[in-house]
Amino acid sequence: MRRVPEVIDCWFDSGAMPFAQWHYPFENRSVFERRFPADYICEAVDQTRGWFYSLHAVSTLIREQPCFKNVICLGHILDSAGEKMSKSKGNVVTPWEVLDATGADALRWYMYTSSPPGNVRRFSKQLVDEVVRKFLLTLWNTYSFFVTYANIDKFDPGTAGNLVSVSELDRWILSELNKLIEGVTRSLDDYDPTGAGRNIEDFVQDLSNWYVRRSRRRFWKSENDADKQAAYTTLYHCLVTLARLLAPFTPFIAEELYQNLVRSSRGDAKESVHLTEYPEANPNLIDEELSADTRLVMTVSSMGRSARAKENIKVRQPLSKVIVKVRSKKEGEGLNRMASQVLEELNVKELQIVDKLRPEEFQEWPMLDEGGLVVAIDNTISPELADEGMAREIVHRLQTMRKQAGFDIADYIETYYQGGDSILRVMKGFNAYISQETLSRVLNEGIPPADAYVKSHVLNGNEVVLAVRRI
């Protein structure tokens, strides 16, 4: 087959595409019948009276039916100010500028998720940069966190399917993962890549900012017990599943995740993520009640942190009590089941759940009300709570100093300190806690050796000199 140089009419040629590509009806009848009509086509809105029309016109003339079942009709791309791009205006963005700076996957993801296909969308390098910062870096940092600690503990992905976790946190994220698979599959079946992409974005935020953050101690602890293995197994499964879900959207990043997480440890694995089966949801792992309870905990925790911020009280400072007025008996039951998470998130000693609250009785407490859900925090700081808060602040400063000194996260250290009576009381009273959190073999009062990394700090008006030295 060869293309003739003459063109009768370009729109007739384009409309004849479904037939001409197979040289139908002169040959390839069987393959044509299998492929016709197409599942979908995709073009910009200006093709409504162009290609879309000519395709239907020619197809109706020859086959008395449309030649495609679905269409993704794209809106036009504007500049960052919402103006149509034009060479004369000088507001055209050269694609290679974006591709060289952020990569093709970032550009793809922005196009998928910035607005539904039929809408116009603004475009600039800065807007694509936002995609990198808010989504791709969050995903990559979660992956890097897993790889770092998995290598330290020599986690074997071959065991990833053999452990059943009893952790509420693991069961929750696996439930969310399977809900994600259902949602993404449903959106793609409906030719809605924007909805699918935004679902993935939401899940990655939950995975990073709730699951991983709340599981950090499980990865940090020295004992390699069943709970730590369950955390590794759960996070590994989430990341591998994300790689497979993302393959149609961000093929390069998905491949990188897959090659390192799967191919590097399993010789029998498919050569590429793009050769694997798309994930299928397991409805038996979806727990709607647990999902609703966790969302409530997230909301209460966010409100509680905002209440603390109103009083400029850091979350590292423990407080005695939080009172939550719920809107229903079901909310109260769910919050009661998840009380330990609320206490840990807000760093308070006691959670009190009520169905009525008289704000005038708690006028001195920072309080937030969102649609009848009320969170009030006791802002009274006793001397004992103040000492515990200072201990947490010291841990924070020592962790920062470890990074500044260039220590590896698994390095054990010696810690030295000098300060007044308050500092000495806290360092001795919270010796075990500070040592465990900072991987300090010993806490030494006195002048540090010459090879230690030293910094001076002021904590609640108390001067303290801290030093760290790798063992």
N, C-alpha and C positions, 0 to 999 in steps of 0.2 A: 504494500500500500504506500502511495506517495501523495503528498499534498500538492494540489494544483495551484499555480501562482495566481490565477484569477479569483477575485472575490465578488460574488453576486451582491451580497448584503451582509455586513458583519453581524448584525443581530440575528439574521436567519442562520448564519454559521454557528453562532453561540447557542441558539435555541436547538439546533440539531445535534448538539454535543452528546447527549445520552445515546444516540443511535450511531453517530459518526465514530465515536471512540471504539466501537466494536465492528465497524463496517457492516452494520446491520441495515437491511435484511439480506445482504449478499453472502454473509458468512457469520460464524460465531453465534448462531441462534440460541443454542443451549445456555451459553454463559450470559448472553443478554437477558434471557428470560429469568435467570437467577438473580441478576443485579437490578432489574427494573420492576417497580420504580425505586429510586434511591431513598434511603432512610431519611437523609436530610441534606440540605445545602446551606451554605453560609456566604453571605455577601452584605455589602453596605446598603443603606436605605435608598440610595440613588438608583439601585438596580431594580426597584419595584416596577417601574415602567420600562425597564431595559431587559436584563437577563431573565428575571423572574417571569416576566410576561411572555417573552419569546419562547422560553422553555415550555410553558403551559400551552402556548398557541400551537407550536409544532407537535407536541406530544398529543394534544387533543385531536389535531388533524389526522395523525397517523394511528394512534392507539385508542382514541376516545377516552382518555384518562390523564390525570396529572402525572408528571414524571418524577415527583418527589413527594414524600409524605410529610416532612417537617422542614421548616426554614428558621435559621437563626439570622435575623435581620439586624445588622449592626448600625448603630448611630455613628455620626461623624466624630472625629477627634479634633478637639480645639486646643488652643494654647492655654497656658496656666491662668490667663485672665478671662478665659471663656470666649476668646475671639477665634474666628476661623483662621487656620494657618494659611499664610500666603508668602511667597518669595518676595513679593514687592513690599510687604510690611516688615519683612525680616524676622518674623516670629516662627519660622519653621525650625523644628528640632531634628537634627540629623540622627537617624537611628544608631549609627555607630558610636556616637558620643555616649549614649545610654548603655549600649551593649558592652563597650569597653570599660565603662565605669562600674556597672552593677551586674552584668551578665544577662544572658538571654532569659533565664528562669525568672529573675526579678521582673523583667519587662512583661513576660507572659502573665505572671501572677497579678500584676497591676491591671492588665487589660481584662483579666477574668473577673476580678473582685471589686474594682473601683466603682462600677455601676452596672446595672442589667444591660444585656447586649443592645437592646433597642434604644437606649438613651445616649445622648451625646456625652462625651467625657473629656475632661480637661487632661492635658498631658504636659509633663515637664520632667526633667531629670530629678528635680527635688521631690516630686510626687512618687517617683519610682524608688528614690532613696528611703522614703517613709515605709514602703513595703519591706525593704531590706531590714530596716530597724525594728519595725513592729512585729513582723512575722518570721522572715527567714532567719534572722539572728536569734530570735527566741527559740526556734526549732533547732538551730545549729548548736546553741549553748546547751540545750537540753541533751542533745546527742553527745556533745563533748563532755558534759558532766558524767553521763553514763560510761563512756569509753574510759575516762580517767580513772574512775573508781573500779570499774570492771577489770581493768588491767592490774591495778594494785592488788585486788583480791583474787586475781586469776579466775574470774567467772567463766564457766564453760557453757556456751550457748546450747550445747548438746543436751543439757539438763533442763532447758527452759520449758519443755512440755511435760515434765514429770512431777511438778510440784503444785499442790493445790493450796492456795493461800487462805488463811482464815482472817486476814487483816481486813477491817472495814474499809480502809483506804484503797487497798488493792481491788476489792470487790466493786467499789464505786467507780474507779477509773476504767476497769474492764467493762462495766455496765455502760459507761459513757462512750467507750470505744465502739461497742457493738451498736449503740444508738447512732453513733457517727456513721458507721458503715451503712446502716439502713438509710440514713438521711442523704448521704452522698450518692448512694446508688439510686435512690428515688429521684433526686434532683437531676442526675445525669440521664436517667431514663426519660425525664421530662424536658430534656435539652435545656437545662438551667445550670450552666457552669458557674454562674455567679453565686447562686444559693449553695452549691456544693463547696465552692472555695471558701465562702464565709463560714460554713459549718466547720471546715477543717481549721480555719483560723481560731475559732472559739475553742475548739478542743485543744489545740496546741497551747493556748493561753492557760487553760485549766490544768493541762499536764505540767506545764512549767511552774506556774504561780501558785498552784495548790498541791498537786500530787508530789512533785519533786521537792518543793519547799518544805512540805510537811513530812516528807520521808527522809530528809537529809540525815537525821540522826541514825536511821537504819543503815545508811550507807557508810556513815562515819565510824560507827562503833567498831571496836577491835575484834570482838568475837564474831566468827563467821557462822552464825547460827541459821536456823530455818527461816527466821523472820528476815534476815538480810538476804538470803537466797531468794525468798519470795519477792522482795522488792526488786532485785535484779531481774528476775524472771518476768515480772509484770512490766517493768519499764522497757525491757528488751522487746517483749511482744508488742507493746504500743508503738515503739519506734519502727520495727519491721513492718507492721501493718500500715503505719503512716507512709513508709516508703512506697508500698504497693498502691495505696490510695492516691498518692501524689504523682505517680508515674505519668499519667496523661497530662498533668498540669505543669510540673517542673521536672522534666525528664532527667536532667543532669544531676540535680541534687538528689533525686530519688535513687538514681543509679549509684551515686557515691555512698549513700547510706546503706544500700543493699550490699554493695561489694564489700564494705568493711564489716558490716554486722553479720552477714549471712555467708557470702562466698569465701571469706577469709577463714571461716571455721568449719564449713561443710563442703567437702569436695563433691558431694552428690547434688548440690543445689543447682538450680537452673543458672545458666551462664549470665543472664541479665534479669533485672527486675521486670523488664518489659516482656519477658518470656514466661513470667509467673501468672497464675490465675489471679483475677481480681478478687479481693477479700469478700467473703460472705459472712453476714452477721449470724451470731448464735443467740437466738432470742432467749435461751435458758439463762444467759448471763446478764440479761437486762433486769434491773431492779428499780422500778419507778419510785417506790417508796424511799429507798436509799438515796436516789437521785434528788428527790424533793427535799429530804432532810438535809442533805449536804448543801443544796442551794440556800436553804434557810440559814444554815450555819455561816455560809459565805456572806450573806446579807447582814446578819447580826454582827459578824466580825468586822465587816467594813464600817458599819455604823458605829461600833464600839471604838474603832481606831479613829474615826472622825471626831467622836466625843472626846477622846484623849487629846487629839490635836487642838481642839478648841481651848484646852487648858495648858497646851504646850508640855504635855507629859509624854515622854518617850515610851514606846512599847517595851523597851528594856527595863523600865521601872515597874516592878510588881505593884499591884493594887489589891485591896482586900475583897471587893465585891462588885459584881455587875448584876443589875436587875433588868429583866426583859419582860415586857408586857406583850403577850402573844394575842393574836386575833381570833384564835380558835383552839378548841381542845386538841385537835390533830396537830397543830403547830406546836403546842406545848409538849405533847408526847414525843414528837420528833426531836425537838430541841433537848428534851431530857435524855433521849437515847444518845445524842451526840454531845452531851455536856462537856466531856473531856476535851473535845476539839475547841469548843468555845473558850474554855479556861486557858488552854495553851495559846490560842491565837491572840487573846486579849491580855494574857499574862496577869490573870486575876486568880484569887484563891477560892472564890465561891461564886456560883451562879444561882440566882434566885429567879424562878419563873412564876409570873403572876398573870391573872386575867384582868385585873384592874390595877390602876396606878393613879395616885393623887400627886400630880407634879408639885403642888405646893409643899409637900412633905420633903421634897428632894431639891429645893431651890438652889442649894450650893453645889449640886452634882451636875457635871456636864451631861447633857441629855440630847438624844435625837429621836424624832418621830417621823416615820415614813409610812403613810397610809394606815396608821393605827398600830403599827409595830414600833414599840418604843424601847430604846436602850438607854439606861442610865448607869453611870459608873461612879462609885465612891472614890473621890479624889483625895481622901485623907491618907497621908503617908506617915506611917509610924516609924520610929527609929529602926526597928527590925526590917521593915520593908525598904527603908532608905539604904541600909547596909547591903541588902540583897541586890538592889538596883545598882549600887556602886560595883558590886562583884561582877554583874553582867556587863557593866560599862568597861571594866578592866579587861574582861575577856574580849570584848569588841576591839579595844585598843591593841591588845596583844595579837589578835588575829590579823589586824591591819599591819602591824609591825612585821609579822612573819612574811606577809606578801612583799612588803617594802624591802625586806632583807634578802629576798630571793629564795626563801626556803621552799622546798617541795611540800605539798599538802600532807604527805605521809611522814615527814621528818619529825623526829622527837627533839625536844629542846630543853635547855635550862633557862629558867626565868629568874631575873634579879629585880628587886624593888627597893626603893627608899622613899619614905614619907612620914607623915605625922601619925598621931595615935589612931585617927580614924582609918587611915590606910592600913596600918599594921593590924588593926582589929579585923578588918574585912579580909585581908590576905590570909590571916590565920583561921578565921572563922569559916571561910569558904575555900579552904585549901584544896580539898578533894575536887570540888566543882571546877575551879579554875584550872587545875592540873589536867583534868579529863578533857575539858573543852579545848585547851590549847596544846595538847600533847606534851605537856611539861613533865619531865621526869622528877623535877624538884623545883620548889619555889624558895629562892635564897634571899634573905634580907641582907642588904649590904651593897658595897661597891662592886660593880660588875667587872669582869676581866677586860683587857684591852681589845680582844677580838670580838666582843659582843656588840650587837646593834642596840643603840641607846637612844631613847627619846624622853623628853619631859612633857608632862600633861598636867592639866588642871581639871579635876573632877569635883563638881559641886563645891567649888571654892577650895578644894584640897589639892595641894601640889604633890605630885608623885613622879618619880623617875623610874621608868621601866626599861629593862634590857632583856634581849633574847639572844641565845647562843645555841647554834645547832650542835647536837651531840654527835 
